Amino acid sequence: MWNIRAHQKKDDVFRFAGYSLRLYNKIREKSEKENPIMQTVVIYSPLVNEKDVLTSFSYGSLKFTFEAIFLANIQNESPIEKILNRIKEDPETPLTYEERMNLV
């Protein structure tokens, strides 16, 4: 799962955990594997400061962490910027395998 954010809120991590859990349950129902692997990636615009983002939480036995990519830390037109530009041009075009791997 991936998400592009132009801003951040303190409780985003909890919302992302909810999205991920719902998506995981849908995937698990359709998957032949007992425990499919899933990773959540959130891409933040250059307006978001890395120090303001909470990327994990732990509450008893529940733990959640997501990968945060900060465009402010990326120089020149990186593969991620190319992907974002392609998504902006045509949001309906699916990402290629290589593009998905660049987001990880």
N, C-alpha and C positions, 0 to 999 in steps of 0.2 A: 504494500500500500504506500502511496506517496501523496504528498500534499504540498502546495505552494502557498506560503504565507507572506503578506506584505506588512503584517503587524503581529504582535503577540500579546497574549493575556496570561495572567498568572496561572489560571486553571486550564490552559490549553492541554497540558500533559494528561489531565484526567479525561478530557474529551477525546483525545487521540487514543487513549487506552480503550475507551468505550467503542470507538470506531473499529479499532483493531480486533477487539474481542468479537464483535458482531460479524466482521468479515471472516475471522478465523472459524467461527462456528458454521458459516455458510460453506466455506472451503472444505471443512472437515466432513460435512454431510455428503459432499459430492466426491471426496477424495477416497482412493482405495487405501491410502496410508492411514494408519491409526492416528498419528500426530504429525500433520503436515507442518513444514517449517514456513514461517512468515516473518518478514522484517518490515518495520515501518520507517519510512524516510520522510522528513519534512524539510522542504527547501525554503529558506528565509531570504527575503529581498535584502538589498544592501541597507535598507532603512532600519533593520532590526539588529540590535546590538547583542552579540553572543553572550555577554555576561548577564543579560536580562532573561535568558531562556532556561527554563527548567526542563531537562530532557529525560528525567526518570523520577519515579517515586516508589516507595515501598510501604505497604500497609499490611502488617502481619505476614501471611504467606503469599500475598499478592504483590508481585513486583512487575514493573513495566519500564522499559527503556526504549527510546527511539533514536534513530540516527538523525542528527541535525546538520544540514549543509547551509552555510552562510555565504551568500553570494558576495558579500563585502570582502570575504577572505580570498576570493578567486580573482586572479588577474587575467587580463586579455579575454579573448573569447574562448572559454574552456568548453569541453564537451557538454557540460551542464548548461552553459549559456546557449549553446547551439540547440540543445534539446528544448529549453524554455522558449526560444525564438520559434522553433518549429511548432510547439504546442500553441503559441499565440497565433501563428499564421493559420493553423488548421487543428483545432482541438479534437476533431473527430478521428484524425489519423493515429492509429495505434503506434506505440513505441516499438522499435526493433529490439531484438534480444541484446544487441550491443549497447543501445541507448539505455535499456533497463539496467544493465550491468554497470554503466557509468554512474548511475544514481546511487549505487551501493557503496 
